Amino acid sequence: MTLANSDRIEQPSSLPADLVCPRCRLALQMVADDTLRCSRGHSFPVVEGIPDLLVAEAQDTTNVLTPAVDLTVMVLAWNEAENLRTLLPRIRQVLQRMAISYELVVVDAGSSDGTAQVGAEAGARVARQTEPGYGGALRMGFSVARGRLIATMDGDHQHDPDFLEAMWAAREGAGLVIASRYVEGGRADMPIYRKLFSRILNRIYGFGLGVHFRDMSSGFRLYRRSVINSIAIEGRNFDVLEDILLRVVADGHQVVEVPLHHKARLTGRSHVMLLQFVVSYLRTFWRLRRLRNAPESADYESWSLESFNLPRRWRARRRMAAIVRAVSGSRRALALRVGADPVIAALPDAVGVDDRFNKLRWGRRFGRPLLRASGQALPFPDRSFDLVLWGSADSADLATIPSEVTRILSPEGRVILGLGDSVGPALRLLGGLGFDAEGPADAGVIVMRQRTAGVSRLPAAALPTPARIGLGTAQTSALQRQYVNDVLDKNRLSYGEYTRRFEQEFARLHDRRFAMFCNSGTSALQVAVHALKEQDGWEAGDEILVPAVTFVASSNVVLQNGLKPVFVDVEADHVGIDPAQLEKHLTSRTRAIMPVHLFGQPCEMDAIMAFARANLPLDRR
């Protein structure tokens, strides 16, 4: 067996002993093979061996539809009736020998020789191909397959069903298994000109795309269904095979090659048009180069160290050497959003945190504990690390990550910048939190250290002035303008990534599973009052106590929900609803109190809450 690109190294079973809940910061414990939970009941799933602390709760999958069988064998056929008469029974014999649940699917490309009828008579489900080309056949088969794993093979006896057993045995931990003609132990019975073209194209693809697979064009494959469902499949003809392979790699999955004896066609003639085959492959090559060179690709950081682009490789290796020099003397390191950078293997007692699952999948081979989590809520106690490597960060993260980094760093801890594209903003933000650069940048790598407690090297003019809360004015910072421009550049003005992040963080801060972002305070009040009315069965004419000094929305949303606002006088000093006035307005139809904090002055919430608990029991609220 050949494992492409790297040794198979999985995520270590042991997790950091000091792992805490990102919502309440209580200790997290493994309560099942796939679930972490804290003492307050917050649960998080463990996906592919990686704790996912971005998911609010571990999902109950008892009612989720699961694949119906272990394996779908998808046979692609075009006028292959004679071959299928003997091939399908052979496939069934192999599958019965494997003692697994299975189904046979024949994807028919519009045959005129009775292929569909032969398939049905052999007990296979027949799917009529609706899109042209080999890529269309695969997409059709994937859409109807019901297996946890899906094997694809041609219907002309060139793919021997006996090799299904070897492919099945290699499935563990792999997103894709390729039956390869060109690894050790494999061979191909095919015309010399086809073998030559095949080898040349595989070499061009392997060299130009920086991958080391020997048989990228083999159609005899075993796919994990969850992997196929997670990628967008492009390609119309046989080039779809390379497209899928590179997308599986970009998503961080393992790819394994097992040896195959590729046999000659039993009957009929090949449907491959060689010139069209070569042209489509070369055209696809340039599209896949863009995919391989995208920083979002799972192994982008690893490939940079071995890239055939010499300036890129030189920069990556120089930066790696600078980081190794900088981490000297550290005891425990946090690699924050550095992707699948091999540098994590050189860090002392390192833990990797990233929110990109494809990077984490790829990074498992470096043998370090990995977590999917947000830099805005790091799942560790205070002062847990003496070194943080901070990689790239979205602009929305820059406002909160530096304070979290400061929290988990020990006194005089260090932060290494230069692994991403956010060095400038991060440098300024860390400087404002008490960090100084230890020296000039080394290969673009900057080391910052916390100042000794009580010592400030910032001149007085650089110290921040007290913030003022404006009334009827708008003051926008450069960072806020950056956020707005980022939204405009993405052409998504309604529900987008910033909205989702705000909802997740707001829910976490308030110890709730969900939060709803609204376009205004009025809308938020309208939703809240309506939800309470529906949940608690309030009736028309029921009353809500609102302050007499407030914005008009406070009473309008009550009226809009068919309820009655009852105005209560406010305290003279900070204009909040007066707790001493509540009792005189209390009736049998009072259902709720709506405090409004005006002009930056909070209401007397302790007194208001005590009154509500005493006078508005749950059956009346």
C-alpha positions in Angstrom: 0.0 0.0 0.0 1.2 3.5 -0.8 0.1 6.5 1.3 0.4 9.6 -0.8 2.1 12.8 0.4 2.9 11.9 4.0 3.0 9.3 6.7 -0.3 8.5 8.3 -0.2 10.3 11.6 -3.5 10.8 13.4 -4.6 13.3 16.1 -3.3 12.1 19.5 -5.9 10.6 21.7 -4.9 12.7 24.7 -6.3 16.3 24.9 -4.8 19.2 26.9 -5.5 18.5 30.6 -6.4 22.1 31.2 -9.0 22.4 28.4 -11.9 24.6 29.5 -15.4 25.4 28.1 -15.2 28.5 25.9 -18.6 29.6 27.2 -18.2 29.4 30.9 -14.5 28.5 31.4 -15.2 25.4 33.5 -13.1 22.3 32.9 -14.1 20.1 29.9 -14.2 16.3 30.3 -14.5 13.6 27.7 -17.9 11.9 28.5 -18.0 9.8 25.4 -15.9 9.0 22.4 -17.4 11.9 20.5 -18.5 14.4 23.2 -16.9 16.9 25.6 -18.9 18.4 28.4 -18.4 20.8 31.3 -20.1 20.7 34.7 -22.7 23.3 33.5 -23.8 20.9 30.8 -22.3 22.7 27.8 -21.5 19.9 25.3 -19.2 19.9 22.2 -18.7 17.2 19.6 -15.5 15.5 18.7 -15.3 15.3 14.9 -12.7 13.0 13.3 -10.8 13.0 16.5 -10.8 16.9 16.7 -12.9 18.6 19.4 -15.1 21.2 17.7 -15.6 24.0 20.3 -17.3 26.3 17.7 -20.5 24.2 17.7 -22.8 25.3 20.5 -23.9 21.8 21.5 -23.1 18.2 20.5 -25.8 17.3 18.1 -28.2 14.5 18.9 -27.9 12.3 15.8 -30.5 9.6 16.8 -33.1 11.0 14.4 -30.7 12.0 11.6 -30.9 10.0 8.4 -27.8 7.8 8.0 -26.6 6.0 4.9 -28.6 2.8 4.3 -25.7 0.5 3.5 -22.0 0.1 4.1 -20.9 0.3 0.4 -22.4 1.5 -2.9 -20.7 0.1 -6.0 -21.3 2.5 -8.8 -20.7 1.0 -12.3 -20.5 3.5 -15.1 -21.7 2.1 -18.4 -22.4 3.1 -22.0 -23.5 0.3 -24.3 -21.9 -2.3 -22.0 -24.7 -4.8 -21.9 -22.6 -7.8 -22.8 -19.9 -6.9 -20.2 -22.4 -6.3 -17.5 -23.9 -9.8 -17.8 -20.8 -11.2 -16.4 -19.4 -8.2 -14.4 -22.3 -7.6 -12.1 -22.5 -11.2 -10.8 -18.8 -11.1 -10.1 -19.1 -7.9 -8.2 -21.9 -9.4 -6.1 -19.8 -12.4 -5.3 -16.9 -10.2 -4.0 -19.3 -8.1 -1.9 -20.9 -11.2 -0.3 -17.4 -12.5 0.5 -16.6 -9.2 2.2 -19.7 -9.7 4.5 -20.9 -6.1 4.4 -24.2 -4.5 3.4 -24.1 -3.1 -0.1 -26.0 -1.9 -3.2 -25.2 -2.0 -6.9 -25.9 1.2 -9.0 -25.5 1.2 -12.8 -25.2 4.7 -14.2 -26.3 4.5 -17.8 -25.2 7.2 -20.3 -28.1 6.6 -22.7 -27.1 3.2 -24.0 -28.9 1.7 -27.0 -27.9 -2.0 -26.4 -30.1 -2.8 -23.4 -27.5 -1.9 -20.7 -30.2 -0.5 -18.4 -32.3 -3.7 -18.7 -29.3 -6.0 -18.0 -28.5 -3.9 -14.9 -32.0 -4.1 -13.6 -32.2 -7.8 -14.2 -29.0 -8.3 -12.2 -30.6 -6.5 -9.2 -28.9 -3.2 -9.6 -30.5 0.2 -9.3 -30.2 2.0 -12.7 -29.7 5.7 -12.9 -30.1 7.5 -16.2 -27.3 10.0 -16.7 -28.7 13.5 -17.4 -25.5 15.5 -17.7 -23.0 14.8 -20.5 -19.5 13.3 -20.0 -17.7 11.2 -17.4 -18.2 14.0 -14.9 -21.9 14.0 -15.4 -22.0 10.2 -14.8 -20.2 10.6 -11.5 -22.4 13.4 -10.3 -25.5 11.4 -11.1 -24.2 8.3 -9.3 -23.1 10.3 -6.2 -26.6 11.8 -6.0 -28.4 8.5 -5.8 -25.9 6.4 -3.8 -26.9 5.4 -0.3 -23.7 3.9 1.0 -21.3 5.2 3.7 -18.6 4.6 1.1 -18.9 4.7 -2.6 -16.8 2.7 -5.1 -16.7 3.8 -8.7 -15.6 1.5 -11.5 -16.1 1.1 -15.3 -18.5 -1.5 -16.7 -16.0 -3.0 -19.2 -14.1 -5.5 -17.0 -10.9 -3.3 -16.9 -11.5 -2.8 -13.2 -11.3 -6.2 -11.5 -13.9 -6.5 -8.7 -11.5 -8.5 -6.6 -9.5 -5.3 -5.9 -12.5 -4.0 -4.0 -11.3 -6.0 -1.0 -7.9 -4.3 -0.9 -9.6 -0.9 -1.3 -12.0 -1.6 1.5 -9.1 -2.7 3.8 -7.4 0.6 3.2 -10.4 2.8 4.0 -9.7 3.6 7.6 -8.7 7.2 8.0 -8.8 7.9 4.3 -11.2 10.2 2.5 -10.3 8.6 -0.9 -8.7 5.3 -1.9 -7.3 5.0 -5.4 -6.7 1.7 -7.2 -3.4 2.6 -8.9 -1.8 1.1 -11.9 1.6 2.8 -11.3 2.4 2.1 -7.6 4.6 -0.9 -6.7 2.7 -4.0 -7.5 0.3 -2.4 -10.0 0.3 -2.8 -13.8 -1.8 -2.1 -16.8 -2.8 -4.2 -19.8 -3.3 -1.4 -22.3 -1.9 -0.2 -25.7 1.5 1.4 -25.3 0.4 4.8 -26.7 -2.3 5.0 -24.1 0.0 3.9 -21.3 2.6 6.5 -22.5 0.0 9.4 -22.6 -1.4 8.3 -19.2 2.1 8.3 -17.5 3.1 11.7 -19.1 -0.2 13.4 -18.0 0.2 12.0 -14.4 3.8 13.2 -14.3 2.8 16.7 -15.5 0.0 16.9 -13.0 2.1 15.6 -10.2 5.0 17.9 -10.8 3.0 21.0 -11.7 0.5 20.6 -8.8 3.0 19.6 -6.2 1.4 16.2 -5.3 3.0 12.8 -5.3 0.2 10.5 -6.4 1.2 8.0 -9.0 -2.2 7.4 -10.7 -4.3 10.5 -10.6 -6.5 9.4 -13.6 -7.6 6.0 -12.3 -11.4 5.8 -12.2 -11.4 2.8 -9.9 -11.8 4.5 -6.5 -13.4 4.3 -3.1 -14.8 7.6 -1.8 -16.1 8.4 1.7 -19.6 9.7 1.2 -19.2 12.5 3.7 -16.1 13.7 1.9 -17.9 13.8 -1.5 -20.8 15.6 -0.1 -18.5 18.3 1.3 -16.8 19.4 -2.0 -18.0 21.0 -5.2 -17.3 18.7 -8.1 -16.3 20.4 -11.4 -15.1 18.9 -14.6 -17.1 17.5 -17.5 -15.0 14.8 -18.9 -12.3 12.5 -17.4 -10.5 15.5 -16.0 -13.1 15.4 -13.2 -11.0 12.7 -11.6 -8.1 15.1 -11.0 -10.5 17.8 -9.9 -12.1 15.6 -7.2 -8.6 14.4 -6.1 -7.2 17.9 -5.6 -10.4 19.1 -3.8 -10.2 16.2 -1.4 -6.6 17.1 -0.7 -7.6 20.8 -0.3 -10.2 19.7 2.3 -7.4 18.1 4.3 -8.3 14.4 3.8 -5.9 11.5 3.5 -5.6 9.9 0.1 -4.3 6.3 -0.2 -3.2 4.4 -3.3 -3.3 0.6 -3.5 -1.9 -1.5 -6.4 -4.2 -2.4 -9.3 -3.9 -4.8 -12.2 -5.7 -2.8 -14.8 -7.0 -5.3 -17.4 -7.9 -5.1 -21.0 -11.5 -4.6 -22.0 -13.4 -7.9 -22.3 -15.7 -7.0 -25.2 -16.6 -3.9 -27.2 -14.5 -0.8 -27.8 -13.2 2.0 -25.7 -15.2 5.2 -25.6 -12.2 7.4 -24.8 -11.4 10.0 -27.4 -7.7 10.5 -26.9 -7.4 14.1 -28.3 -10.4 15.4 -26.3 -9.0 13.5 -23.3 -5.6 15.3 -23.5 -7.1 18.8 -24.2 -9.5 18.6 -21.3 -6.7 17.5 -18.9 -4.4 20.3 -19.9 -7.3 22.9 -19.6 -8.1 21.6 -16.2 -4.5 21.7 -15.1 -4.4 25.5 -15.0 -7.7 25.7 -13.1 -6.3 23.3 -10.5 -3.1 25.2 -10.2 -5.1 28.1 -8.9 -6.8 25.8 -6.4 -3.4 24.4 -5.2 -2.0 27.9 -4.8 -4.9 29.2 -2.7 -3.9 29.8 0.9 -7.3 28.2 1.9 -6.0 24.8 0.7 -5.4 22.5 3.6 -1.7 21.8 2.9 -0.8 25.3 1.6 1.8 25.9 4.3 3.3 22.4 4.0 3.5 22.6 0.2 5.2 26.0 0.4 8.2 24.4 2.0 8.5 22.0 -1.0 7.1 24.1 -3.7 8.6 24.1 -7.2 8.3 27.9 -7.1 11.8 28.6 -5.8 11.2 32.1 -4.4 8.1 30.8 -2.5 10.0 27.8 -1.1 13.0 30.0 -0.1 10.7 32.5 1.8 8.9 29.6 3.5 12.1 27.9 4.6 13.7 31.1 5.8 10.6 32.0 7.8 10.5 28.5 9.3 14.2 28.9 10.4 13.4 32.3 12.0 10.5 30.8 14.0 12.6 27.9 15.2 15.2 30.4 16.5 12.5 32.5 18.1 10.8 29.7 20.1 14.0 28.7 21.9 13.6 28.6 25.6 9.8 28.4 25.6 8.0 25.7 27.6 4.5 25.6 26.2 3.2 27.1 23.0 -0.2 27.8 21.4 -0.3 27.8 17.6 -3.3 30.1 16.9 -4.7 30.0 13.4 -1.4 29.0 11.8 -3.2 26.5 9.6 -1.4 23.2 8.9 2.0 24.8 9.2 4.7 22.2 9.9 6.2 24.7 12.4 3.8 23.3 15.0 5.9 20.1 15.1 8.9 22.2 16.2 7.1 23.9 19.1 7.5 22.8 22.7 4.4 21.1 24.1 2.3 22.8 21.4 -1.5 22.9 21.0 -3.0 24.0 17.7 -6.2 26.1 17.6 -7.9 27.0 14.3 -11.4 27.5 13.1 -10.7 26.0 9.6 -11.4 22.3 9.8 -9.6 21.4 6.6 -6.4 22.8 8.0 -6.9 20.9 11.2 -7.4 17.6 9.3 -4.1 18.1 7.5 -2.3 19.1 10.6 -3.1 15.8 12.4 0.0 14.3 10.8 2.2 16.5 13.0 1.2 14.6 16.1 0.0 17.6 18.2 -3.3 18.1 20.0 -5.6 20.2 17.8 -8.8 22.0 18.5 -11.4 23.8 16.4 -12.1 26.9 18.3 -12.3 30.7 18.0 -9.5 33.0 18.9 -12.2 35.2 20.4 -12.8 32.6 23.2 -9.7 30.5 23.7 -10.6 27.3 25.7 -7.8 27.6 28.3 -7.4 29.1 31.7 -5.5 32.3 32.3 -1.7 32.2 32.0 -1.6 28.8 30.4 1.1 29.4 27.8 4.4 31.3 27.6 4.4 31.5 23.8 1.7 32.2 21.2 2.2 31.9 17.5 -0.5 34.1 15.9 -1.1 33.4 12.2 -3.7 35.0 10.0 -6.9 36.6 11.4 -10.0 38.0 9.8 -10.6 41.7 10.4 -13.6 40.8 12.6 -11.3 38.9 15.0 -8.8 41.6 15.5 -10.8 43.5 18.0 -11.0 40.6 20.5 -8.1 38.2 19.8 -5.3 40.4 21.4 -7.1 40.5 24.7 -7.6 36.8 24.7 -4.0 36.2 23.8 -3.0 38.5 26.7 -5.3 36.5 29.1 -3.8 33.1 28.4 -0.2 34.3 28.3 2.0 34.0 31.4 3.8 37.2 32.7 6.4 38.3 30.2 5.1 35.8 27.7 5.9 36.2 24.0 3.8 36.4 20.8 5.3 35.6 17.4 3.8 37.4 14.4 4.6 36.9 10.8 2.8 33.7 9.9 -0.2 35.5 8.3 -1.4 38.6 6.7 -2.5 40.6 9.8 0.9 41.7 11.1 0.4 45.4 11.0 -3.0 45.6 12.8 -2.0 42.9 15.3 1.3 44.7 16.0 -0.5 48.0 16.8 -3.2 46.2 18.9 -0.7 44.3 21.0 1.4 47.4 21.5 -1.6 49.0 23.1 -2.0 46.0 25.4 1.6 46.3 26.8 3.7 44.4 24.3 7.0 45.5 22.8 9.0 44.1 19.9 12.1 42.3 21.1 14.0 43.4 18.0 13.7 43.9 14.3 11.8 41.5 12.1 13.7 38.3 11.1 12.5 37.0 7.8 9.3 38.8 8.4 8.9 37.2 11.9 8.3 39.6 14.7 8.6 38.6 18.4 6.7 40.6 21.0 7.0 40.3 24.7 4.8 41.5 27.5 6.2 44.3 29.6 7.0 43.7 33.2 4.0 44.5 35.4 3.7 48.1 36.3 6.1 49.4 33.7 4.8 51.3 30.7 7.0 52.5 27.9 4.3 54.3 26.1 4.6 58.1 26.1 1.8 59.9 27.7 0.6 61.2 24.4 0.1 57.6 23.2 -2.1 56.6 26.1 -5.7 56.2 25.1 -8.1 58.9 26.2 -11.3 58.0 28.1 -14.1 57.0 25.8 -17.2 59.2 25.6 -20.7 58.1 24.8 -22.2 60.4 22.2 -25.9 61.2 21.9 -27.1 61.7 18.3 -23.6 61.6 16.9 -21.6 58.9 15.0 -17.9 58.3 15.6 -16.3 55.6 13.5 -12.8 54.3 14.0 -10.5 53.1 11.2 -11.1 49.5 12.3 -14.9 50.0 12.1 -14.6 51.5 8.6 -12.5 48.5 7.7 -15.3 46.2 8.8 -17.9 48.1 6.8 -15.7 48.1 3.7 -15.1 44.4 4.1 -18.9 43.8 4.1 -19.3 46.0 1.0 -16.5 44.2 -0.8 -18.2 40.9 -0.2 -21.5 42.1 -1.7 -23.4 40.6 1.2 -25.4 43.3 3.0 -28.0 41.1 4.8 -27.3 38.0 6.8 -23.6 37.3 6.5 -20.4 36.2 8.3 -20.3 39.2 10.7 -23.9 38.7 11.7 -23.3 35.0 12.4 -20.2 35.7 14.4 -22.0 38.4 16.5 -24.9 36.0 17.2 -22.5 33.2 18.3 -20.4 35.5 20.6 -23.5 37.2 22.0 -25.1 33.8 22.8 -21.8 32.6 24.4 -21.5 35.7 26.6 -25.1 35.3 27.9 -24.8 31.5 28.3 -27.4 30.7 25.7 -27.4 28.4 22.7 -28.8 30.9 20.2 -29.0 34.6 19.6 -30.9 36.6 16.9 -29.3 39.6 15.3 -31.9 42.3 14.4 -31.7 45.4 12.2 -32.7 47.8 15.0 -33.5 47.9 18.7 -37.2 48.3 17.8 -37.1 45.1 15.8 -35.4 43.3 18.7 -38.0 44.5 21.2 -40.8 43.5 18.8 -39.4 40.0 18.5 -38.8 39.6 22.2 -42.3 40.7 23.2 -43.9 38.6 20.5 -41.9 35.5 21.6 -42.9 36.0 25.2 -46.5 36.4 24.3 -46.5 33.2 22.3 -44.5 31.2 24.8 -46.4 32.2 27.9 -49.9 32.5 26.4 -50.4 36.2 27.1 -53.8 37.5 26.0 -54.9 40.8 24.3 -55.0 43.6 26.8 -52.4 42.1 29.2 -50.1 44.8 30.5 -46.3 45.5 30.4 -44.8 48.2 32.7 -42.6 50.6 30.7 -40.8 53.8 31.8 -42.5 57.1 31.3 -39.2 58.5 29.8 -38.1 56.4 26.9 -37.9 56.1 23.2 -41.3 55.6 21.5 -40.4 52.0 20.4 -40.8 50.8 24.0 -44.5 51.4 24.0 -45.1 50.9 20.3 -44.0 47.2 20.3 -46.3 46.6 23.2 -49.2 48.0 21.3 -48.2 46.2 18.1 -48.5 42.9 19.9 -52.0 43.7 21.1 -50.9 44.4 24.7 -51.2 47.5 26.9 -48.3 49.7 28.0 -48.5 51.0 31.5 -46.2 54.0 32.1 -44.2 54.1 35.4 -42.4 57.2 36.5 -38.6 57.3 36.4 -35.9 58.1 39.0 -34.7 61.7 38.8 -31.0 61.0 38.9 -30.5 58.5 36.0 -33.9 58.5 34.3 -34.5 54.7 34.7 -37.8 53.1 35.7 -38.3 53.7 39.4 -38.5 50.4 41.4 -40.4 52.2 44.2 -43.2 53.1 41.7 -43.8 49.6 40.3 -46.2 48.3 43.0 -48.8 51.1 42.5 -49.1 50.1 38.8 -49.3 46.3 39.5 -52.5 44.6 38.5 -53.7 41.0 37.9 -52.9 41.5 34.2 -49.3 42.7 34.6 -47.1 40.3 32.7 -43.7 41.9 32.4 -41.5 44.9 33.2 -39.4 46.6 30.5 -36.4 48.5 32.0 -34.7 50.9 29.6 -31.1 52.0 30.3 -30.8 55.6 29.0 -27.8 57.8 28.4 -25.3 55.2 29.6 -27.0 55.0 33.0 -28.2 51.5 34.0 -31.5 51.0 35.8 -31.6 49.6 39.4 -31.8 46.0 38.2 -31.4 44.3 41.5 -34.4 46.0 42.9 -36.4 45.5 39.7 -35.6 41.8 39.5 -36.5 41.3 43.2 -39.9 42.9 42.5 -40.4 40.8 39.4 -39.6 37.5 41.2 -41.9 38.4 44.0 -44.9 39.6 42.0 -44.6 38.1 38.5 -44.4 34.3 39.0 -43.7 32.3 35.8 -47.4 31.4 35.4 -48.2 35.1 35.0 -45.2 36.4 33.1 
